[in-house]
Amino acid sequence: MFIVKVPGINGLGKTNGCEKAGNAILESLKEIYSNEQGKLINSDSLGLEEIHLDNKNLELTNELIHKNSYESYDLKPKTIFLGGDHSISYSTTKAFLDYCNNSKKEPCLIVFDAHPDCMKPVDNKFPTHEEWLRALIESGFPKENILLVGVRNSDPEEDKFLKEYHIKKISINQLTEDLQETCDSIMEFSNRKELYVSIDIDVIDPVFAPATGYPESGGFTSREFLYLIQRINKIKNLKAIDIVEINPDKDKNNLTVKLGAKILSELI
């Protein structure tokens, strides 16, 4: 397991603070002695890297994230990226797409998010956290291999875009009605494909994860989401995961950071 801190933010000024999440999560991980599978957690022995970024220089930031992500896919069996806001996922998933194309593998992307992140671009060159997925789809990621999970608030423009590209979705209701069966469907969706999973912490209800820029009521409980992650972590072709949009500056009793560390521990 290889962990990469990616303190990138491009959230129109709304995500300042998310760049601190990687360090905060890793510090909180030190308080977790074993995960729920019984695996001992020694945070000091983890493979760890940080991509040093200047968020005022978006061109260089995106280049560095892409370059370092691609190298991770090429050299490591599995990588976890700790954001940062969701804008980092454009460069990490674009590198993932390039890696899959060059290694003749079929890419698959599952996104856990309360929002589709498919707004019209503010800047076509450097996607923000509100439009990164749209930019990825328009750059050629196979739309039939994308699954959105947990969306519960979307702009009409985003709905139009998702319908136009026939992007598959699983609602919160579908999952909570039969969590185990829907997990089976998610695992089947990724079968025989190289898998990237993107986790926006706002997919979880703000009661459990308050420290995020766009909290949306009615999300997963932390227990439901941990079950999901435990199931997903059993997928043999899971290549990469990102955890984004945690803002320690907005946290209450360190709840969100601790949950981020808990999710990380289940992936190790």
C-alpha positions in Angstrom: 0.0 0.0 0.0 1.4 3.4 -1.1 -0.1 6.7 0.3 0.4 10.0 -1.5 -0.5 13.3 0.0 -1.9 15.6 -2.7 -2.6 19.0 -1.1 -4.1 20.5 -4.2 -7.0 22.9 -4.2 -8.9 24.6 -7.0 -12.3 25.3 -5.4 -13.0 28.9 -6.4 -11.8 29.9 -2.9 -14.4 27.7 -1.2 -12.1 24.8 -0.3 -9.2 26.6 1.4 -8.1 24.4 4.3 -8.5 21.1 2.4 -4.8 21.2 1.7 -4.2 20.3 5.4 -6.2 17.1 5.3 -3.5 14.7 4.4 -1.3 15.5 7.4 -4.4 15.7 9.7 -5.6 12.2 8.6 -2.2 10.6 9.0 -1.8 12.1 12.4 -5.2 10.7 13.4 -4.3 7.3 12.0 -1.7 7.0 14.7 -4.6 6.6 17.2 -5.9 3.5 15.3 -4.1 0.4 16.4 -5.9 -2.1 14.2 -8.6 -2.0 11.6 -11.9 -3.9 11.7 -10.3 -6.8 9.8 -7.9 -7.2 12.7 -4.9 -5.9 10.7 -2.4 -4.0 12.9 -1.8 -0.4 11.8 1.7 0.9 12.1 1.5 4.3 10.5 5.3 4.8 10.7 5.9 1.8 8.4 3.6 2.9 5.6 4.9 3.9 2.2 4.4 7.6 2.0 5.0 10.4 -0.4 3.9 14.0 -0.8 3.5 15.9 -4.1 4.7 19.4 -3.2 2.4 21.8 -4.9 2.0 25.6 -5.4 -1.8 26.1 -5.6 -1.2 29.5 -7.1 0.3 27.8 -10.2 -2.4 25.5 -11.5 -0.6 24.5 -14.6 2.4 23.2 -12.7 0.2 21.7 -10.0 -1.8 19.6 -12.6 1.4 18.6 -14.3 3.0 17.4 -11.1 -0.1 15.5 -9.9 -0.4 13.8 -13.3 3.3 12.9 -13.5 3.5 11.5 -9.9 0.2 9.7 -10.2 1.3 7.9 -13.4 4.5 6.8 -11.8 2.6 5.4 -8.8 0.3 3.4 -11.1 3.4 2.1 -13.0 5.4 1.1 -9.9 2.9 0.4 -7.1 0.2 -2.3 -6.8 -2.2 0.1 -5.1 -2.2 3.8 -4.3 -4.2 6.0 -1.9 -4.3 9.7 -2.6 -5.1 12.0 0.3 -6.4 15.4 -1.0 -6.9 18.3 -1.2 -10.2 19.1 -2.8 -11.9 17.1 -5.6 -10.1 19.1 -8.3 -7.0 16.8 -7.7 -9.1 13.9 -9.1 -9.0 15.3 -12.6 -5.2 14.9 -12.9 -5.1 11.6 -10.9 -7.8 10.0 -13.0 -6.5 11.4 -16.3 -3.1 9.8 -15.4 -5.0 6.6 -14.6 -6.7 6.7 -18.0 -3.3 7.2 -19.7 -1.8 4.4 -17.7 -4.6 2.0 -18.6 -4.4 2.9 -22.3 -0.7 2.4 -22.4 -0.8 -0.9 -20.5 -3.8 -2.2 -22.5 -6.1 -2.3 -19.5 -9.8 -1.3 -19.3 -10.3 1.7 -16.9 -13.2 1.8 -14.5 -14.1 4.7 -12.2 -16.5 4.7 -9.2 -17.2 8.0 -7.6 -18.8 8.4 -4.2 -20.1 12.0 -4.0 -23.2 14.0 -3.0 -22.8 16.0 -6.2 -22.0 15.0 -9.8 -19.2 17.6 -10.2 -20.2 18.1 -13.8 -20.8 21.9 -13.9 -19.9 23.9 -17.0 -16.2 24.8 -16.9 -15.0 28.0 -15.4 -11.6 27.4 -17.0 -11.3 24.7 -19.7 -7.6 24.2 -18.9 -7.8 23.7 -15.1 -11.0 22.0 -13.9 -12.2 23.0 -10.5 -13.7 20.7 -7.9 -17.2 21.4 -9.3 -16.4 20.2 -12.9 -13.5 17.8 -12.7 -15.7 14.7 -13.7 -17.2 16.5 -16.7 -13.7 17.4 -17.9 -12.5 13.8 -17.5 -15.5 12.5 -19.5 -14.9 15.1 -22.2 -11.2 14.1 -22.3 -12.1 10.6 -23.2 -12.6 8.4 -20.1 -15.1 5.7 -21.3 -18.4 6.9 -20.1 -19.9 3.4 -19.9 -17.2 2.6 -17.2 -18.2 5.4 -14.8 -20.5 4.9 -11.9 -21.7 7.7 -9.6 -22.8 6.6 -6.1 -24.7 8.7 -3.6 -25.5 11.8 -5.6 -28.4 13.7 -3.9 -28.1 17.3 -5.1 -27.3 18.2 -8.7 -27.7 21.3 -10.8 -30.1 21.0 -13.8 -27.1 21.5 -16.1 -25.4 18.6 -14.5 -28.5 16.4 -14.9 -28.6 17.3 -18.6 -24.9 16.4 -19.0 -25.3 13.0 -17.2 -28.3 12.1 -19.3 -26.5 13.1 -22.5 -23.6 10.8 -21.7 -25.7 8.0 -20.1 -23.6 8.0 -16.9 -24.8 5.3 -14.5 -25.9 6.2 -11.0 -26.8 4.4 -7.8 -28.9 6.4 -5.4 -28.7 6.5 -1.6 -32.1 4.9 -1.5 -31.0 2.0 -3.7 -28.1 1.3 -1.4 -29.9 1.6 1.9 -32.8 -0.6 0.8 -30.4 -3.5 0.2 -26.8 -2.6 1.0 -25.3 -6.0 0.5 -27.0 -6.6 -2.9 -26.1 -3.2 -4.2 -22.5 -3.8 -3.1 -22.6 -6.9 -5.2 -23.7 -4.8 -8.1 -20.9 -2.3 -7.6 -18.4 -5.1 -7.5 -19.9 -6.7 -10.6 -19.6 -3.3 -12.4 -15.9 -3.2 -11.9 -15.3 -6.9 -12.7 -12.3 -7.5 -15.0 -11.5 -3.7 -15.2 -8.7 -1.7 -13.6 -10.5 0.2 -10.8 -10.1 3.7 -9.5 -12.4 4.8 -6.6 -12.9 8.5 -5.7 -14.4 9.4 -2.3 -15.7 12.8 -1.6 -16.4 12.9 2.1 -19.7 14.8 1.5 -21.2 11.5 0.4 -21.5 10.8 4.1 -24.1 12.6 6.1 -22.8 15.8 7.8 -23.8 14.4 11.2 -20.8 12.1 10.8 -18.6 14.2 8.5 -19.3 17.9 9.0 -16.0 19.3 7.8 -16.6 19.7 4.1 -17.4 22.6 1.8 -20.9 21.5 0.6 -22.5 19.4 3.3 -25.7 17.6 2.1 -28.2 16.1 4.5 -29.4 12.5 3.9 -26.1 10.9 3.2 -24.6 7.6 4.3 -24.0 6.8 7.9 -20.4 6.3 8.7 -21.2 2.6 9.5 -22.8 2.1 6.0 -19.9 3.7 4.3 -17.3 1.7 6.2 -19.1 -1.5 5.1 -19.0 -0.3 1.5 -15.3 0.4 1.7 -14.5 -3.0 3.3 -16.3 -4.7 0.4 -14.6 -2.5 -2.2 -11.2 -3.2 -0.7 -11.7 -6.9 -1.5 -11.8 -6.2 -5.2 -8.5 -7.6 -6.6 -8.2 -5.1 -9.4 -8.5 -2.1 -7.2 -5.6 0.1 -8.3 -6.2 3.5 -6.7 -8.4 5.4 -4.3 -8.6 9.1 -3.4 -10.1 10.7 -0.3 -10.9 14.3 -0.8 -12.8 17.4 0.5 -12.0 17.0 4.2 -11.4 20.5 5.6 -9.8 20.3 9.1 -10.5 24.0 9.6 -14.2 23.3 9.6 -14.2 20.1 11.8 -16.1 19.5 15.0 -14.3 17.5 17.6 -12.1 16.1 14.9 -15.0 13.9 13.7 -14.4 14.2 10.0 -10.6 13.8 10.1 -11.0 10.7 12.4 -13.5 9.2 9.9 -11.0 9.9 7.1 -8.4 8.0 9.1 -10.8 5.2 9.8 -11.6 4.8 6.1 -7.9 4.9 5.3 -7.2 2.2 7.9 -9.8 -0.1 6.3 -8.0 0.3 2.9 -4.5 -0.6 4.3 
